[in-house]
Amino acid sequence: MYQIAIVTTTLPDSMSIEEVTTFKSIFIEAKLAACVQSKKINSTYSWDENLISEKEWEIIFKTGINKVEELISSISKEHDYEIPQITHRIEYSTKEYSSWIEDQVS
């Protein structure tokens, strides 16, 4: 089986689509991600003992397994949140898609 890494984070809803696109482009241009997707979500969480429910951008990065740590470090540096939500997981993909990802981040 062929594997790729999926890394996710969130950005504030106040960011425009242009600002989100600029953020995503940083990681494509640095060859840390092959593809970065974005969509609006609603998040509910506790912060400073308050229940918060707000819209955010969900950002989904697709990268090679060997780029995960460098990508996460770069996201942390570029992120405005005090404690950004950054998660990752390994997924199986086709040989062709996995090869394309690896070609893009090499």
C-alpha positions, 0 to 999 in steps of 0.5 A: 500500500502507498501512504501519504500524510494529511495535516490539518489546521484552522484559520480565523474566519476573518481571513479573506479568501485571498489571505487564505490562498496566500497562506496555502501558497507558502507551503506549496511554493516551499515544496512542503505540500503538494495540495492544500485545500480549504473550506469553512467550518464551525468550531465549538471549543472551550477557551479561557473557561468560555464556550466558544462557537465560531466559524473558521477556515479548515486547511487540509495539507497533503504531503509526503510522510517525510515532510510532516515534521518540517510542514508542521514546524512551518505552519506553527511559524506562519500561524497567528493563533496562540495555540494553533490546532495542528493534527496529522494522520497517515492515509493510504492512497493509490500508487499514482497519487502517492507518486505525484505527492512525492514528486511535488514535495521533492 
